[in-house]
């Protein structure tokens, strides 16, 4: 890769940025829009359920207390009236009836009795206050007497005081089991509702994502149309705008293809005629060779422009990286002036277009052959390595192509990947248009990857090309996944080439 394309990143900056981005990705929790919306809606619904439950308990408190106090006051008044106006035999019968049928017990209030007043809760305080207003200020409400728990009410019976014991469930608040049941029902309803709402909200966005994927990576304009009859006005306007954009892009691509074909024909025809005339009419052999070389160079520059302006073509599929690298290395070694060391695992597959990736690797190797000559040596050394990045689930593959030629200055690194920039200002012959790495970068982006060029660090000088691509399963596994998981997306199957 050497001096021809010297606009590179600084290696230290690239490694630091890459490492920092890895750490940032590990620190951040990446959540899809579906799950983010689902979690937020679930939390909102759960919070609403808890607020509703608490509000229900608060609103239930006062009516329930008043109702319980009214029942207790009625029981006390009836018991007091019955005991006051009955003889001894009838009183015994009354006490027995109250005990058996109503679960109440009446016993004298002795001075030695020990009791615990029901004043430690809001319900107990409210109940005591209400009963005292109905039965008199001397009324006591206790939750246990002489160690016996229950709802105890002390009232005046003649000149004496009497305890009335009732079932404490008469004043029990909403039970914990009931609360848990309501809460569980709220959770289930919240989850179901959040899933349905999230699905409805996420469906048009998912359709837009799939259409964008087909448009970006497959160049499929016809099958990237979105539904323009949806009920939601905002989504309908978005879909209409996207469809019009896709139609315009399709027309632009068609016009560009026609224009490029015309330009190529209109330029190459006179170039071919000029070369033929030069070969036949120029007598000076040296002058003729120079003129032919200039014509060949012009033709190569046209090829570069055509490659840079070429529309998206092909689709991504699972390809064997080692096979592609081996084929490119075999072609470049025909020149006999390069030593290439390749360390690419045989079972490593990436998502790419086989032809496009071959062009990229060949372009980089050709740059290394022309401008990456090792200082003080008569041959070019190139190292090719491929590793799986330590990302979650090992989703990416990093391909590195390094030469041992001269490095580049920091100022030239800042112009990395700019079209028409040629870093070797000392070169007297314009061997190209400065589009090599721009074409490589654009091609890698078409395949959903990332590309960078850096100065080598440690172990000599040189330049390193970094190509990051999505890791893929083997070709057979990929075809099976496509058949099962994405039946709606048309893909071109790929048969590995035998090398």
N, C-alpha and C positions, 0 to 999 in steps of 0.2 A: 504494500500500500504505500508508500513512501511519500515523495514530496508533491506529487501531482495534486493530491487532495489534502492539504496541510491544515485545514481549518478543523481543529479537533478540540474536545474538552481536555482540560487538565486531568490526569489520572487520579491525582489525590482528591480533587474536587468531586470527580465522578464517584469514586469509591465512598467518600464521606457522605455525599448526597444519597447514594444508593443505600448505604448502611442506615442513615437516618430515616430514609423512607421505610426501610424494613422495620426499624424499631417503632416508627409511628403506626405502621399497619398492625403491629402486635399490640400496641397500646390501645388503639381504637377498636371498638367492637363494631364490625360491619354488619348492619342489619338491613334486610331488604325492606322496600317500601311496604309490602304486605304485612310483614311482621311488626314493623314500627307502628303502622296504623292500628293493627290488631291489638298490640300491647297498650297503646294509648287509649283506645276505645274501651278496652277491658278495664283498665285502671279507672277511667272516668265512670263507667257503669258501676263498678264495685264501690267507688267513693260515693256515688249517688245512692246506692243501696244502703251503705252504712249510715249516711246522713238521714235517709228516710227512716231507717230502723230506730235511730236515736231520737228523731223527731216524733216517731210514733210512741216511743216509750215516754217521752216528755209530755206529749199531749194526752196520753192515757193516764198519767199519774194522778192528776187532780180529780177527774171524774171517777176513777176507780177508788180513790181514797174516800170521796164523799159517799159513794155507793156502799162501801164497806162500813163506814161509820154509821150510815143510816140503818143498815141491817143489824149491826151490833146494838145500837141504841134501841131499836125495836125489840130485839131479844131481851135486853136488860129490863125495859119497861114492862114487857109481858111477864117476864119471870118475877119481877118485883110485885106486880099487881096480883099474879097468881098466888105467890107466897103470902102476901099480905092478907088477902081475903079468903083464904082457905083454912080449914081446920087441920089438925095434926095428921089425920088419916089421909085427907085429900092432898096434903102437902107432900107426904111420902110418895103417893101415887104420881104426883106431878114431877117430882124429882126423878122418879124411875122412868117416866115417859120421856123427859128431856134427855136423859142419859142414853136411852136405847134408840130413840128415833132421831134426835137432833145432834147427838154426840156432844152434849153439853153437860157440865158438872158444876154444881153449886156447893160451896163449902164456906164456913165462917172465916172471916179475916181475923186471924189471931195476932196479937201484938208481937209474938215471937216469930212470926213468919219472915222469911228472907226472900226478897224478890229483886229482880233486875228489870228496871223500867225500860220501856220501848222508846227511848229518846235518842238513840245513837244513829238513827237513820232518818232521812227526810220523810219517808213514808210513816215511820213511827211518830215523829213530831207532829206531822199533819193530822194523823189519826187521833192522837191524844188531844190536840187542840180542838178538833171537831167534836169529840165525845164530851169534853168538858163543857163546851158551849151548849150541848144538848142535855147532859145528865147532871151537870153541876161541876163546880171547880174542884171539889174534893175527889173527883173520879181519877183513878189510877189505871194506867194501861201498862202491863208488864209482859215480858216474853218468857219469864220463868218464875215459878214460886216454889220455894223449898226444893229447888233442883229439878222440878218437873217442867219441861218446856211446853209451850203452847201460847195461845192468845188469852191472857188473863185480864179481866176487867173488874175493878173493885168499885162497888156502888153502895149507897146507903140504903139499908133495909130497916126501917124504924129507927131505933137508937143504935143499932149495930151496923157494922160494915161486912159485906159479903163478897167473896170471890166468885166470878162466873168464868169458867174455863170453856173455851170454844176451840174448834179446829183452826190451826193457824193458816190453813190453806185459804180461808176466807179472805185474807188480805195479802196473799202471795202475789208478787208482781209477775210479769211475763217470765215464764220458766226459761232456764238456760237451754234446755233441749228444744223448746219452741224457737228460741232465738237462733240456735244453730241450724235448725231446719229451714227457717226463713233465709238465713244467710247462705246456706247451701243452694237453695233454690235461686237466690239472687245471683250466685256465682255461675250456676249452670246457664241461666237465662242470659247473663252478661256475656259469657263465652260464646254461646250460640249467636246472639245478636251481633257481637263484635265480628265474628267470622263472616256472617252474611253481609254485614255492612261493608267490611273491608274488602270482601270479594267483589262486591258491586262497584266500589270505588276504584279498585285496582285493575279491574278487567279492561277498561279502555286504555289505561296506561300500559298494561302488558301487551295489548294489541299494537299500540304505538311502538313499543320497544321491539317487538318482532318484525314489524314493518321496517323500522329503521335498520335492524340487523340485515334483513334481506337487501335493503337498498345500499347499505354501506359495503358489505362483504361479498354480496353475490351480484350486485348491479342489476337486480331483478326489479325493474320499474313497473312492469305490468302486474305482478303479484304482490305489490306493496300498497295496494289501495286499501283504504280504511272505510268503514261503514259510515255513510253520510246520512243515514236515516235514524240515528239514535235519538232518544227522547230528550236527553240533556242538551240544552242549547249550547253551552260552552264546549262540550265534547264534540258536538256536531260541527261547530265552527272550526275547532281545532282539526278535526278529520278532513273537513273540506279544504282548509289551508294546506294541510300536509299533502293531500292528493294533488292539488294544483301545483305545489312545489315539485312533487315527483314527476308530474307531467312535463313541467318546464325543464327539469334536469334531464329527463329522457330526450326531449327535443334538443337541448344543448349538446348532449353526448352524440346524438345522431348528426347534428350539424358539424360538430368538431371532427367526427370521424370522416365525414365527407370532405371537410376542409383539409384535414391532414393528408388524406389520400390524394387530393388535388395538388396540394403543395409538393408532396413527395414526387408525384408524376411530373409536375411542371418544372421542378428543379433538377431531377435526375436525368430527364431526357436531354436537356442541353449539356449537362455535365458529361453524359456518355458520348454525345456528339463531339464535344470539345476534346475529350480524351482520344477519341478516334482520330480527329484531325491532328492532334499533337503527335500521336504515334506515326502518322503518315507524312506530316509536312515539316516537322522540326528536324533539321539535319544534325545539329549538335547533340550528341548523346547525353552529355551531362545536363544540358539545359532541358532536354526532353525528360530525363528522369526526374528533375526537380519539378517540372510542370505536372507530370503524372502524379508525383507525390502530393502536390498541392490539391489536385483534383480528388485523389483518394481521401485526403484529409477533409475536404469539403463534404464528400459523401458520408464520411464517418460522423461529421458534425451534424449533418441532417438526421442520421440515425439517432444521435443523442437527443436532438430536439423531438423527434418522433416518439422516442421512449418516454421522455419527460411529459409530453402532452398526451400520451396514449390513454384512452379511457380505461376504466376498471374492467378487467376481464377475468374469467376463471372463478372458481369457488375454492374455499378452503376444504381440505380433507386431511385425513390422517396419513402422513408420509414418513418414511423411514429416513431419519436425518443422516445416518452413516452412509446409506446408499447414494444419496444426493451429493454429499461431500466427496465420496470416493470417485464418483463420475466426473465432478468438476476438477478434482486434483489430477485425474488421469488425463484430462484434456489439456491442462496447463503444463503438465510435465513433458509434453511433446517438444517443448522448446529446449529442454535439456540443460537449463541454467538455474534450476530451482531445486532446493531440498525442502520437502514438506513433511512435517511430522504431524500426524493426525491421531488424536485420541478421542474418538467419538464412540460411545457404547453402541453395540449392534442392536440392542432392543429399545433404543430411544426413538420415540415418535413425536412429531409436532403437528399442530394444525397449520397448514400452509398450502399454497398452490405450488405444485412440484416444478412447473416450468419457471414461474416467477422466482422461487427460491434458488433455483439453479442459476438463473441470470444474475441474481444478487451475489452469490458466492463467486461465480466466475468473474464478475466485475471487480470484486475486492481482490481476488487472486491476480487478475491482470494488472491492477494498480500496483500490487506488491512486486510483480515481475518487472514492471517498467521503472518504478521509482523507489523500491525498497531494498536496493542493493546494500549489503552490509559493508560499512566502511572498512577498507583494507582487505577485502576479500573479493574473489572473482565470481561469487555466486550469491544467490538470494536464499536466505533461510526464512521459512514460514512455519509457524506452529498453529495448529487448529485443535481446539479443545471444546468439549460440550459438557456442561454440568447441569444438574437439576438444582434450581435455586431453593434455599431452605425456607420456602413459603409454606403456609398452611396447606396441607394436602398435596404439596409438591406440584403446583399447577403450572410452573413456568420452567422453561429451558433456556439457558444462556449459552450461546455459541460465540466463542472468541477466536478471532483470526489475527495473529500477530506477525509482523515482520521485524527485522533488525536493522532497518534503514535509519537515516537521520531523523531526528525529531523535528518539531516545529516550534515556533515562538508563541508566546502567550497571546500576542495581538492577533495572530492568525487563528488561534483556537476560538476566539470570540466570533469568528465568521463561519463557524461550523455549519455545514449543510445549506448555506445560502446559494441559490442558483447563480451560475455564471461567475462565481468566485474561483480564482485559480491562485493557489498559495505560492507557487514558485515564481516569484517576480523576476528572478535572475535567468529564467529560461528564455532563450532567444526565439525558439520556435513554438508557436501556439498549437500544441498537439491536440487540444480539445477545447470544448466550450465551457468547461468547468461545471458540468452537470452530473458527473459520475456519482458522487455521494448524494446529491439531491435526488437522483433517480432511485438510488438504493434506499434512502430514507422514505421516499414516497411509496415505494413498493412494499417495504416492511409495514408501513402504516396500513396499507390496503389489506394486509394479512392479519391485522390486529396486533402487531408487535411493536417493539421499540428498538431504536437504533442509535448508537453513539460511537464516536471515534475519540480515543484518548492517546496521550503520550504514554509509553510504557514506563514503568518504574521498577527498578531493581533488575540486575542481570543484563545491563546494556541498554542501548537506545532502541528506538523503534516506535511503531504505531500499533494500536490494538483496536480492532473493530468489535463492537459488542452488539449482538443481535439477540433480543429476548422475544421468544415466541411462546404461545400457549402449548403446554404439554398435552399430548393426545394418547389414547390407548392404541394398541396395535390396529392394523388396518381392518382385520376381521372383526375385532371387538367394536371398532368404530362403526362399521357398516351395520352390525347387529343393533347397536344403540340407536342409530339413525332410523332403522326400520321400526323399532319398538317405540321410541320416544318422540320422534318428530315426523309423523307421516304426512303432515301438511306442507312441509318445506321440501321443495324439489332440490336434490343435490346430485352432482355428477359423481358417480362412483369412480374409484381410483384403483388401478391394478399396479402393484409395485413392479418397477423395472428390474430385470435381472442384469447384474453387472458382472 
